[in-house]
């Protein structure tokens, strides 16, 4: 092989992910263009559009770079997720700090020079689920052409979480969790466990998918899967727990959220009040999320009967992610994105018309989520929209599973063997 050339396998993989690569380039370019030019050109103001949440995360990454992982929850950055993303951003934070580039935290800066590094890096990280959704769609048997349309639709609904709200940790976590699901569908359980563990260490919202993975794994594999999935999260949160136990448990268990700043739901009145008043009123989102986890466990138990139907396992994973939106005491617009991302994959498998309908509804409710309608109208529109996207992915015919791609030890035995296995064994 000549020097400078890629191995054949690498070239093949790049070609298979050609559309995610192309859409990622367009996503980063348009996202940065929106950030730099929307306010000056459209609003006639000179500042750049940047997420305050992202700058808070970036400052917490500085603390990791300075060697104080234990203090990330007491540093005043309002971090409420696991610190996996901070480990990724810490080298960049140290670089921009060494170069003396300006940042927009703790005070607003109209033109922070570090944005030229942080902005593209955040958008590139946020593109991980574009590749994961493409891999999952390929695993479900979608053609390259339909996957191309799917990739564009995925980028459209990703805009909220990545460009407007600046939460690459949500995108990275879902991308890793979906890759774990692909590995699990292929019977690669060691890799699936570590990938899901990395996802958990980045953003624990993906824990709602874990009961579905457990259902797919079966009794013989669930122990190893659970250990590998838990170890990375334990590793990154152990130091903060030891160093700043009160602040860490408050951030991770109470999960403070602000119904008068974000969006109240019918369950807001049931959430414990943490303090404040008016726009600063804070409630605990943690208890509501426990309800979602319990419901996800029930869904996982039910999904055991779908172990031979990959498309139904993926649908169960999408429904599990939707449980957060159905039970959350306070919703932020980008919370709806994970279920939309997986729902679009299922809709694409169901047919072109299904994909078109899911894309229109997904983009529409993503836009509505940015509005400030009344509590009940806003929550109703978003919830109904999520249900519609999930419904578009329902299709009765099973997906043929290639014999070389699936672990047949997962197949049900006897006369109940599903068509997916029967067809692949023929």
C-alpha positions in Angstrom: 0.0 0.0 0.0 1.4 3.4 -1.0 2.2 5.9 1.7 -0.6 8.3 2.4 -3.3 6.0 1.1 -6.1 4.7 3.3 -6.7 1.0 3.9 -9.5 -0.4 1.8 -11.7 -0.9 4.9 -11.3 2.7 5.9 -12.3 4.0 2.4 -15.3 1.7 2.4 -16.4 3.0 5.8 -16.0 6.6 4.7 -18.1 6.0 1.6 -20.8 4.3 3.7 -20.9 7.5 5.8 -20.6 9.9 2.9 -23.9 11.7 3.5 -23.3 12.2 7.3 -19.8 13.6 6.4 -21.3 16.0 3.8 -24.2 17.1 6.0 -21.8 17.6 8.9 -19.8 20.0 6.8 -22.9 21.9 5.9 -24.2 21.8 9.5 -21.0 23.3 10.9 -20.8 26.0 8.2 -24.4 27.1 8.5 -24.4 26.9 12.3 -21.4 29.2 12.5 -22.9 31.5 9.8 -26.1 31.8 11.8 -24.1 32.5 15.0 -21.9 35.2 13.5 -24.3 36.9 11.0 -27.9 36.5 12.1 -27.9 39.2 14.7 -25.9 41.8 12.6 -27.8 41.1 9.4 -31.3 40.3 10.6 -31.6 42.0 14.0 -29.2 44.9 13.2 -27.2 44.3 16.3 -23.4 43.7 16.4 -23.3 40.8 18.9 -22.9 37.1 18.0 -25.6 34.5 18.8 -24.1 32.1 21.3 -25.5 29.8 24.0 -24.9 30.8 27.5 -25.3 27.2 28.5 -22.4 26.2 26.3 -20.1 28.9 27.8 -21.0 27.6 31.3 -20.0 24.1 30.2 -16.8 25.4 28.7 -15.9 27.2 31.9 -16.5 23.9 33.8 -14.1 22.3 31.3 -11.5 24.8 32.4 -11.8 23.5 36.0 -11.1 20.0 34.7 -8.1 21.2 32.8 -6.8 23.0 35.9 -7.0 19.6 37.7 -10.1 20.2 39.8 -12.6 17.7 38.5 -13.9 17.5 42.0 -15.1 21.1 42.0 -17.1 21.2 38.8 -20.4 21.2 40.5 -19.5 23.9 43.0 -17.8 26.2 40.4 -20.9 28.3 39.7 -21.4 27.0 36.1 -24.8 25.4 36.8 -23.6 22.0 35.5 -26.3 19.3 36.1 -25.1 16.4 34.0 -22.2 14.0 34.3 -18.8 15.5 33.5 -17.9 13.3 30.5 -18.2 16.2 28.0 -15.8 18.3 30.2 -13.1 15.8 29.6 -13.5 16.2 25.9 -13.5 20.0 26.0 -10.8 20.4 28.6 -7.8 20.3 26.1 -9.5 23.0 23.9 -10.2 25.1 27.0 -6.6 24.9 28.1 -5.5 25.9 24.6 -7.7 28.9 24.2 -6.8 30.0 27.8 -3.1 29.7 27.0 -3.6 31.8 23.9 -5.5 34.4 25.9 -8.6 34.2 23.8 -11.7 35.9 25.3 -14.8 34.0 26.6 -18.4 35.0 27.3 -18.5 33.6 30.9 -19.3 34.7 33.6 -20.2 38.0 31.8 -21.6 38.4 28.3 -19.0 39.4 25.7 -20.3 40.4 22.3 -17.4 39.0 20.3 -15.4 36.4 22.3 -12.4 35.2 20.3 -12.5 31.7 21.8 -15.8 31.2 19.9 -13.8 30.6 16.7 -12.5 27.4 18.4 -15.4 26.5 20.7 -18.2 27.1 18.1 -17.0 24.7 15.4 -15.8 22.1 18.0 -19.2 22.1 19.6 -21.0 21.7 16.3 -18.6 18.9 15.2 -19.3 17.0 18.5 -23.0 17.5 18.0 -22.8 15.8 14.6 -22.0 12.4 16.2 -25.7 11.3 16.1 -25.9 12.0 12.4 -23.4 9.2 11.9 -25.1 7.0 14.5 -28.5 7.4 13.0 -27.1 6.6 9.6 -25.5 3.5 11.0 -28.8 2.5 12.6 -30.7 3.1 9.4 -28.3 1.0 7.5 -28.7 -1.7 10.1 -32.4 -1.6 9.5 -32.0 -2.1 5.8 -32.6 1.4 4.5 -31.2 2.3 1.0 -28.5 4.9 0.6 -30.9 7.3 -1.1 -33.4 7.2 1.8 -30.6 7.5 4.3 -29.5 10.7 2.5 -32.9 12.3 3.0 -32.9 11.0 6.6 -29.6 12.6 7.3 -30.8 16.1 6.1 -33.9 15.7 8.3 -31.8 14.7 11.3 -29.6 17.8 10.9 -32.7 20.0 10.8 -34.1 18.7 14.1 -30.6 18.8 15.6 -30.4 22.5 15.1 -32.2 23.3 18.4 -29.9 21.3 20.6 -26.6 22.1 18.9 -26.9 25.6 17.4 -29.5 27.4 19.5 -29.0 25.8 22.9 -25.4 24.6 22.7 -25.6 21.2 24.4 -23.2 18.9 22.6 -23.3 16.5 25.5 -26.9 15.6 24.7 -25.9 14.9 21.1 -22.8 13.0 21.9 -24.6 10.8 24.5 -27.4 9.9 22.1 -25.0 9.2 19.3 -22.9 6.8 21.5 -26.1 5.2 22.8 -27.4 4.5 19.3 -24.0 3.0 18.3 -24.3 0.8 21.4 -27.8 -0.2 20.1 -26.3 -1.1 16.7 -23.6 -3.1 18.4 -26.2 -4.9 20.5 -28.3 -5.7 17.4 -25.2 -7.3 15.9 -24.5 -9.3 19.0 -21.3 -7.3 19.9 -22.1 -7.0 23.6 -18.7 -6.0 25.0 -18.5 -3.0 22.6 -22.2 -2.2 23.3 -21.6 -2.0 27.0 -18.6 0.3 26.8 -20.2 2.6 24.3 -23.3 2.9 26.4 -21.1 3.5 29.4 -19.4 6.4 27.6 -22.9 7.7 26.7 -24.0 7.6 30.3 -20.8 9.4 31.4 -21.6 12.2 29.0 -25.4 12.7 29.6 -27.4 10.2 31.7 -30.7 10.9 29.9 -29.9 7.8 27.8 -30.4 5.6 30.8 -34.0 5.4 29.6 -32.8 3.2 26.7 -31.0 0.8 29.0 -33.9 -1.4 30.0 -34.5 -2.0 26.2 -30.9 -3.0 25.8 -31.3 -5.3 28.8 -34.3 -6.9 27.2 -32.3 -7.5 24.1 -29.3 -8.9 26.0 -31.1 -11.6 27.9 -30.2 -12.9 31.3 -26.8 -14.3 30.3 -25.4 -11.0 29.2 -27.2 -8.4 31.3 -24.7 -8.6 34.1 -21.7 -7.8 32.0 -23.6 -5.1 30.1 -24.7 -3.4 33.3 -21.1 -3.3 34.7 -19.6 -1.9 31.5 -22.4 0.6 31.2 -22.0 1.8 34.8 -18.2 2.0 35.2 -17.4 5.0 33.0 -20.2 7.1 34.7 -18.9 6.0 38.1 -15.4 6.9 37.2 -16.2 10.5 36.1 -18.5 11.3 39.0 -16.6 9.6 41.9 -14.2 12.4 42.4 -16.8 15.2 42.6 -18.8 13.0 45.0 -15.8 12.6 47.3 -14.7 16.2 47.0 -18.0 18.1 47.0 -20.7 15.7 48.1 -23.5 18.2 48.8 -23.1 20.3 45.7 -22.7 17.2 43.5 -25.8 15.4 44.8 -27.8 18.6 44.6 -26.9 19.0 41.0 -27.3 15.4 39.9 -30.3 14.3 42.1 -32.4 17.5 42.5 -31.7 18.6 38.9 -32.8 22.2 39.4 -34.9 23.7 36.7 -36.8 26.9 36.2 -40.5 26.7 35.1 -40.9 30.5 34.6 -37.8 30.7 32.4 -38.3 27.5 30.5 -41.7 25.7 30.0 -43.9 24.5 32.8 -45.9 21.3 32.3 -48.9 19.8 34.0 -46.5 18.1 36.4 -44.7 21.2 37.5 -47.0 21.7 40.6 -46.0 18.2 41.8 -42.2 19.0 41.7 -40.5 20.0 45.0 -39.7 23.7 45.2 -36.0 24.4 45.7 -36.3 28.1 46.3 -36.5 31.5 44.5 -39.6 33.3 43.2 -40.8 34.8 39.9 -38.4 34.0 37.0 -35.9 32.6 39.5 -38.3 30.0 40.9 -36.5 26.6 40.9 -38.1 23.2 41.2 -36.5 19.7 41.4 -36.7 17.9 38.1 -35.1 14.7 39.5 -38.2 13.1 41.0 -40.1 13.3 37.7 -37.2 11.7 36.0 -37.3 8.8 38.4 -40.9 8.2 37.2 -39.6 8.1 33.6 -37.0 5.5 34.6 -39.6 3.3 36.3 -41.8 3.4 33.2 -38.8 2.7 31.0 -38.1 -0.4 33.1 -41.7 -1.6 32.4 -41.2 -0.9 28.7 -38.0 -3.0 28.8 -39.8 -5.9 30.4 -42.4 -5.7 27.7 -39.8 -5.4 24.9 -38.4 -8.9 25.7 -40.9 -10.4 23.3 -39.4 -8.2 20.5 -35.9 -9.6 20.7 -36.2 -11.0 17.2 -37.6 -7.8 15.7 -34.8 -5.1 15.5 -37.2 -2.4 14.2 -39.5 -2.9 17.3 -36.5 -2.8 19.6 -35.5 0.5 18.1 -39.1 1.7 18.4 -39.1 0.7 22.1 -35.9 2.8 22.5 -37.6 5.8 20.9 -40.6 5.4 23.1 -38.3 5.2 26.2 -36.7 8.5 25.2 -40.1 10.0 24.8 -41.0 9.2 28.4 -38.8 12.0 29.6 -40.9 14.5 27.6 -44.2 12.9 28.9 -43.2 13.1 32.6 -40.8 16.0 32.9 -41.8 18.7 35.4 -40.1 21.4 33.3 -39.3 21.1 29.6 -36.6 22.9 27.7 -37.0 23.0 23.9 -34.1 20.8 23.1 -35.4 18.0 25.5 -37.6 16.8 22.7 -34.8 16.2 20.2 -33.6 12.6 21.2 -37.0 11.0 20.5 -37.3 12.9 17.2 -33.9 11.7 16.1 -34.7 8.0 16.6 -38.3 8.5 15.4 -37.1 9.8 12.1 -35.0 6.6 11.6 -38.1 4.5 12.1 -40.2 6.7 9.9 -37.6 6.4 7.1 -37.8 2.7 7.4 -41.6 2.8 7.2 -41.6 4.6 3.8 -40.9 7.9 2.0 -44.3 9.3 2.9 -43.8 8.4 6.6 -40.4 10.1 6.6 -41.8 13.2 5.0 -44.6 13.4 7.5 -42.2 12.8 10.5 -39.8 15.4 9.2 -42.5 18.0 8.8 -43.9 17.3 12.2 -40.5 17.1 13.9 -39.3 20.4 12.4 -42.6 22.0 13.2 -42.7 21.0 16.9 -39.0 22.0 17.2 -40.0 25.5 16.0 -43.0 25.6 18.3 -40.8 24.5 21.2 -38.9 27.8 20.8 -42.1 29.8 21.2 -43.8 30.9 24.5 -47.3 29.7 24.2 -49.4 29.1 27.3 -48.4 26.1 29.4 -51.1 23.7 28.3 -51.1 24.6 24.6 -47.3 24.4 24.4 -47.1 21.0 26.2 -50.1 19.6 24.2 -48.6 20.5 20.8 -45.2 19.2 21.7 -46.6 16.0 23.2 -49.0 15.3 20.3 -46.2 16.0 17.8 -43.9 13.4 19.5 -46.7 10.8 19.4 -47.3 11.5 15.7 -43.6 11.1 15.0 -43.6 7.8 16.9 -46.7 6.6 15.1 -45.2 7.3 11.6 -42.5 4.7 12.4 -44.9 1.9 13.0 -44.9 -0.8 10.3 -46.2 -4.3 10.6 -43.8 -6.2 8.4 -40.6 -7.3 10.0 -37.1 -6.3 8.8 -35.1 -9.2 7.3 -32.0 -9.7 9.5 -28.9 -10.9 7.6 -27.6 -14.2 9.1 -24.1 -12.8 9.4 -25.2 -9.6 11.2 -27.2 -11.0 14.1 -26.4 -13.2 17.1 -28.9 -16.1 16.8 -28.5 -17.0 20.4 -30.9 -14.1 21.0 -33.6 -15.7 18.9 -36.7 -17.1 20.7 -36.9 -20.8 20.5 -39.7 -23.1 19.2 -42.7 -22.2 17.1 -42.6 -18.6 18.2 -39.5 -17.8 16.2 -40.2 -14.5 14.4 -40.1 -14.1 10.7 -36.9 -12.0 10.9 -35.0 -15.1 12.1 -36.8 -17.5 10.0 -36.1 -15.5 6.9 -32.5 -15.0 7.6 -32.0 -18.7 8.3 -33.6 -19.8 5.1 
